[in-house]
Structure formats: C-alpha cells, structure tokens
Amino acid sequence: MKVLLVNNQSDEPVMEFGDYPTPEPAENELLVKVKSTALNRADLLQKKGKYPVPEGESPIMGLEMSGVVESAGKGVTKFSEGDRVFGLLGGGGYAEYCTIHEEMALSIPDFMSFEEAAAIPEVFLTAYQALMWLGELKNKETVLIHAGASGVGTAAIQLAKHLKKAQIAVTAGSKEKLDLCRSLGATLQINYKEQDFAEKIRERFGENSVDLIIDFVGSPYWENNISSLGMDGRLVYLSMLGGAKVEEMNLVPILRKRLTVRGSTLRNRSLDYKKQLTEQFWNSTRDLFEKEKLAPVISAIFDWSDVEKAHLMMSKNKNAGKIILNGM
Amino acid sequence: MKVLLVNNQSDEPVMEFGDYPTPEPAENELLVKVKSTALNRADLLQKKGKYPVPEGESPIMGLEMSGVVESAGKGVTKFSEGDRVFGLLGGGGYAEYCTIHEEMALSIPDFMSFEEAAAIPEVFLTAYQALMWLGELKNKETVLIHAGASGVGTAAIQLAKHLKKAQIAVTAGSKEKLDLCRSLGATLQINYKEQDFAEKIRERFGENSVDLIIDFVGSPYWENNISSLGMDGRLVYLSMLGGAKVEEMNLVPILRKRLTVRGSTLRNRSLDYKKQLTEQFWNSTRDLFEKEKLAPVISAIFDWSDVEKAHLMMSKNKNAGKIILNGM
C-alpha cells in the first residue's frame, strides 16, 4: 500500500510517499481503508526522530483516522465491511490502510463527514481524559485551559461547557485565537503575550479561584498556575512545550491548598484504558455532537501529497484547531 | 470544667490547668466525659501560636479522644448515656468534657481500652485517607512510607499490609524504630541517616518501582521520591517537616511517568468528609482490630498533669507511636 514515510537523508527530514505492506487485521481488529487522518504535534517530533514509537505500534505516523471497513478480522462482532468508522490509533494513519481494534473504533454518525470524524479522536479523548478522569471536573467549577485555541484546547472548552457547565478561562496568543475560544464557550479570554493570566483570573474570579488547570506549557506557568488554584485544585499536565525546569518550587501550597499535580499522555496507555476511555467519551458526547453542541474545530484540510505544507503550518503554530490530511 | 490551656506569658509557652465553660452538645452531638486524649504534632505548633485554629473549632488542644457519653443532644439516635465512644475532634480533647457529632463518634469495642481507642483516630484516619483515598493503593502495590515509626507511619504500615497486601518500604532514623516497622509488617527498612533510600529501593525492588509514597519530610526527599516512583506513581504529602523549597524542580518525570503529586491535611476537611472517612475506615478495619491484625502503637501514657513531659517527649522525637494523656 501507499504510505507516507520519513526521508531523513538530508539535515531536514521530509515526508515522502513509499510502499509498505498492507497490515493484516488480527483477531478482533478491523482493516480500514483510510479516508482522512489528522496531524498531531507528536508527528513533528517523530519526524525528527525525537518521539520513540511505543513498542508494538506502527512506525508510520498518524494517531487517528476515519475511513471505511475493508474487512474484519476473526471474532469481530461490532462492524462489517463498508461501515464508516473512526478512532484513535497507536500509529499508522498516514497510509492507505490501517488496522484498529473493533472496541477502539466508533461508528461515524450520518451527520458527520470523514474530515470531521478524523478531527475528533486525539483532541477530544485527550481533553475528556484530562478534564473528567484526571481532573475530576465537577459541575460549575472554574477551569483554566492554556493554549485554548489548540486542538485539545478547543475540545476541552466545549466539553467543560457542555458536560459540566464550567466557568472557563483560556489563554492564547492572538485575538483571532481568543475569539475562537469565546465562540466555543470560554468565559474569560487572556492574551498571554499582553497580560498576566494569574492577575486577570484574580480580577475576574477572585483569589485562589481555579478548580482545575489543563496545561501544555510547563515551567513558565508553574508559579502562576499554583497561585491561581483554590482549595482542592488540580493541575493536569499534558505536555511541557515551554520547558520543564522550575527554578524554585515551593511545596507549601500543595499541602495548604490540598492540590493535586499530575501528568499524563494518552498514547502510551494500555489498550484497555483507551477502550474504556473511548466508550465512556462517546456515550456521554454522541448526542451533543448530533445536536452540534460539540464540533471538532478544523483549521485546514490538505491532500496527503501536501503533507509538508500541513506540517509547516503546525510547526509555525498557524493552526487554530485540527489539520486534516485527505485523499489516501 | 478543668482544661489544659497555654500560658504564653514567658518566652517558652507552657501548658497549665485552667477553667473553661463545659460545652453544650448541639443537635446531633454528644457530650463526652473524656477518659483519654492523644498528642499530635499540631499541638506543639498550636502551643507556639503557629497553628491557627480552624474557624468554629475549639481553641483547646486535643484532636482525638476516648470517653463515656455524658449526655446526648437533640436528635441523637446512635448513642446514649454511658456508651464508650472515641473519635476525631476539631479540638477540645485536653479537657474534662468535649462534644462530638454522633456520626464522628465510634463505639469502643469491648476488647479495646480507652487508651487504645484514643490512640486510633488521628493516625489511622490520616493513614487511611492517605493510602486509600488520596493514594488509591491497589492490591500488592509497593508503597514507601517515610517516618515509618511515627504515629501515622505505624498505622500506614499496618493498613497497607492488611488491607492491600502491599510491599512496604519504610524510612526511620534508628534501629529501634526500624525494628518496630518490621514487626508491624514493613518489608524493607531503611535508616535514612546511613543509607540513600532511593538506592536501597532500587536494589530491592528495581528502578521506578514504587507505586505510592507517603511523605512528611518535603523538599529534602523530593528528588529521591520522584526518581523512585514508577509509572502512574503517586506522592502524597501530609506535612513537610524538613522544608518545602525545591531547587531546580524537573517536571518531566511527572509527565513521562504520569505521576500524581498531592498534599492533604485532615483537620481542615469538611465535617461531611470526615464523617464519610470515619465510617468507611471503621467498616473496613473493625474486624481487623478485633483479630489484633491492627493495633494502635502506644509509645507512652502520661497523666494529663504531666502534659509538659509528654510534649517534651514528642518535641524530641523520642516516641515511636502515640503518646496518650489520661486521668481527666
């Protein structure tokens, strides 16, 4: 089958088409003809050789996809040939075909396009996991979502609003991104380039007012994150794009405010964990997608032959929402 | 009624007897004739004016007690005059009488003395909360308990062993203390004065092998704690007696190992939280106390007129287990 592979012969690795054996669906797996896949930041790291592929996963990029069931492996009961499906992958989306465990696959509702479906898994499952499982978000709590216009950010705003009626503060770096966050349901939009987010939050919600923070930035925000959190507050790290070394960390607020600080990624979780997450996510959100309360935010759609343009857009932070590859 | 009060006229505050109004049991409260109370480190801080009394709580020291129900307030259904009870207090144990909400009171089983009962609430409820609620200890996990011979430490070792069949590593500062930990069920005893605990744990259980750490020490142990934790590991802070400032804190392991760091105290929790904790604790441990699988570790018993000797013993870290005051 035709796939996109990394050519790292030159200094700057580039994607190029190549051949690769079409995967065989194992027991309980589906072979899917890929219609769309979506970019993730991990792709850019993997391209540079900086993101080791977890054991047992496809070395081909692409952590999510939508497509049509081509054939079903032994024991499959939930899907059959021709079904439209989408879901999270351990890898393998940048290809004509991929395999997925039937319990990791979700049926694409009639009202949803392949592009929309491919834009959902990584960001919505990550946001759902961060808010609901790790962050234990409760009704009407106050949540601060950094990088609000990122893929995960846009999903998290919507989920926090529609599942928990949360008060939502976001940070982002431009007016356009903040407007997008507002349109999705953010209550307070903060331009981190111009404003101190802790100060803005204090003004709007008061001292020690945040119940949950979803952070991708790391050390530059540590101090302000901790000072913004209230009693029993939670700080969930999904990445640390701004650095990970905190010069002087004070443990006292962790004890005094009974804080929880935790980190998590989705990709290296067990299949069982991902199945449960997928199932619980879809049970609590499918209706909201149908009613258009929830919708994936798509920033751009490229033909997969233009993958380099797509990667460039992401590496320059030009996207607000997901970047889709089509046309496999 | 007769109580112990702080005389802070001189440089070194001392406890002395005084008079105080006998409390009135409010709705659903019991008035209890105190038989025994037990010391807590918070008492020493409060004596020095360094532990603000939570709003609505008695300014009299004493965070736990055992005694006999003197009278029952309106609406009390679970206890009546003459019942032997024990439980956690927000304060008020250093006195002839105290009040306690009936749902915070537990019936003292026949096999248990007043001294034993008074030695249970703070350390066992704190340890139970830390291991089971905050630390989510699972069957056969590996747990590291710092200050293993402290009151909470001795309770945590027993609970981890008998409720979850855990592998238990402990740290303490003397052979006597480590022997006590071993007798209670610790698998690996580490003298922190002579050995690097992270190294000892690596030797015995392997790299990244600890699932849960209960820490009272704080910054001096940060680095070794984080490096000892394995995937999905949890670090629970109950105090930070050794300091709270960590230089150069690295957030990376929190993300990579999906760690959870949390702090908690028991005293400032809501009444509702404490009721639930008390109930759940007793439901899962009463039988184990009866079978003598669990037992409070009592280091010394003083008459309450000797409270200064008792405080001195604690401030010098001479106790391994609880210090009891008797004879109110």
HADDOCK unambig.tbl for C-alpha pairs under 7 A between the chains (distance, minus, plus):
assign (segid A and resid 237 and name CA) (segid B and resid 255 and name CA) 6.57 0.50 0.50
assign (segid A and resid 239 and name CA) (segid B and resid 255 and name CA) 6.93 0.50 0.50
assign (segid A and resid 244 and name CA) (segid B and resid 250 and name CA) 5.53 0.50 0.50
assign (segid A and resid 244 and name CA) (segid B and resid 251 and name CA) 4.86 0.50 0.50
assign (segid A and resid 244 and name CA) (segid B and resid 252 and name CA) 5.87 0.50 0.50
assign (segid A and resid 245 and name CA) (segid B and resid 248 and name CA) 5.95 0.50 0.50
assign (segid A and resid 245 and name CA) (segid B and resid 249 and name CA) 5.58 0.50 0.50
assign (segid A and resid 245 and name CA) (segid B and resid 250 and name CA) 4.63 0.50 0.50
assign (segid A and resid 245 and name CA) (segid B and resid 251 and name CA) 6.32 0.50 0.50
assign (segid A and resid 246 and name CA) (segid B and resid 248 and name CA) 5.36 0.50 0.50
assign (segid A and resid 246 and name CA) (segid B and resid 249 and name CA) 4.91 0.50 0.50
assign (segid A and resid 246 and name CA) (segid B and resid 250 and name CA) 6.30 0.50 0.50
assign (segid A and resid 247 and name CA) (segid B and resid 247 and name CA) 5.74 0.50 0.50
assign (segid A and resid 247 and name CA) (segid B and resid 248 and name CA) 4.50 0.50 0.50
assign (segid A and resid 247 and name CA) (segid B and resid 249 and name CA) 6.45 0.50 0.50
assign (segid A and resid 248 and name CA) (segid B and resid 245 and name CA) 6.49 0.50 0.50
assign (segid A and resid 248 and name CA) (segid B and resid 246 and name CA) 5.60 0.50 0.50
assign (segid A and resid 248 and name CA) (segid B and resid 247 and name CA) 4.66 0.50 0.50
assign (segid A and resid 248 and name CA) (segid B and resid 248 and name CA) 5.84 0.50 0.50
assign (segid A and resid 248 and name CA) (segid B and resid 249 and name CA) 6.79 0.50 0.50
assign (segid A and resid 249 and name CA) (segid B and resid 245 and name CA) 5.67 0.50 0.50
assign (segid A and resid 249 and name CA) (segid B and resid 246 and name CA) 4.96 0.50 0.50
assign (segid A and resid 249 and name CA) (segid B and resid 247 and name CA) 6.41 0.50 0.50
assign (segid A and resid 249 and name CA) (segid B and resid 249 and name CA) 6.26 0.50 0.50
assign (segid A and resid 250 and name CA) (segid B and resid 244 and name CA) 5.52 0.50 0.50
assign (segid A and resid 250 and name CA) (segid B and resid 245 and name CA) 4.64 0.50 0.50
assign (segid A and resid 250 and name CA) (segid B and resid 246 and name CA) 6.28 0.50 0.50
assign (segid A and resid 251 and name CA) (segid B and resid 244 and name CA) 4.84 0.50 0.50
assign (segid A and resid 251 and name CA) (segid B and resid 245 and name CA) 6.31 0.50 0.50
assign (segid A and resid 252 and name CA) (segid B and resid 244 and name CA) 5.86 0.50 0.50
assign (segid A and resid 254 and name CA) (segid B and resid 262 and name CA) 6.37 0.50 0.50
assign (segid A and resid 254 and name CA) (segid B and resid 263 and name CA) 5.12 0.50 0.50
assign (segid A and resid 255 and name CA) (segid B and resid 237 and name CA) 6.58 0.50 0.50
assign (segid A and resid 255 and name CA) (segid B and resid 239 and name CA) 6.92 0.50 0.50
assign (segid A and resid 255 and name CA) (segid B and resid 263 and name CA) 4.16 0.50 0.50
assign (segid A and resid 255 and name CA) (segid B and resid 264 and name CA) 5.33 0.50 0.50
assign (segid A and resid 258 and name CA) (segid B and resid 262 and name CA) 6.58 0.50 0.50
assign (segid A and resid 258 and name CA) (segid B and resid 263 and name CA) 4.69 0.50 0.50
assign (segid A and resid 258 and name CA) (segid B and resid 264 and name CA) 4.60 0.50 0.50
assign (segid A and resid 259 and name CA) (segid B and resid 262 and name CA) 5.44 0.50 0.50
assign (segid A and resid 259 and name CA) (segid B and resid 263 and name CA) 5.73 0.50 0.50
assign (segid A and resid 260 and name CA) (segid B and resid 260 and name CA) 6.70 0.50 0.50
assign (segid A and resid 260 and name CA) (segid B and resid 261 and name CA) 5.63 0.50 0.50
assign (segid A and resid 260 and name CA) (segid B and resid 262 and name CA) 4.24 0.50 0.50
assign (segid A and resid 260 and name CA) (segid B and resid 263 and name CA) 6.83 0.50 0.50
assign (segid A and resid 261 and name CA) (segid B and resid 260 and name CA) 5.63 0.50 0.50
assign (segid A and resid 261 and name CA) (segid B and resid 261 and name CA) 5.03 0.50 0.50
assign (segid A and resid 261 and name CA) (segid B and resid 262 and name CA) 6.19 0.50 0.50
assign (segid A and resid 262 and name CA) (segid B and resid 254 and name CA) 6.37 0.50 0.50
assign (segid A and resid 262 and name CA) (segid B and resid 258 and name CA) 6.57 0.50 0.50
assign (segid A and resid 262 and name CA) (segid B and resid 259 and name CA) 5.44 0.50 0.50
assign (segid A and resid 262 and name CA) (segid B and resid 260 and name CA) 4.24 0.50 0.50
assign (segid A and resid 262 and name CA) (segid B and resid 261 and name CA) 6.20 0.50 0.50
assign (segid A and resid 263 and name CA) (segid B and resid 254 and name CA) 5.13 0.50 0.50
assign (segid A and resid 263 and name CA) (segid B and resid 255 and name CA) 4.16 0.50 0.50
assign (segid A and resid 263 and name CA) (segid B and resid 258 and name CA) 4.68 0.50 0.50
assign (segid A and resid 263 and name CA) (segid B and resid 259 and name CA) 5.75 0.50 0.50
assign (segid A and resid 263 and name CA) (segid B and resid 260 and name CA) 6.84 0.50 0.50
assign (segid A and resid 264 and name CA) (segid B and resid 255 and name CA) 5.34 0.50 0.50
assign (segid A and resid 264 and name CA) (segid B and resid 258 and name CA) 4.61 0.50 0.50
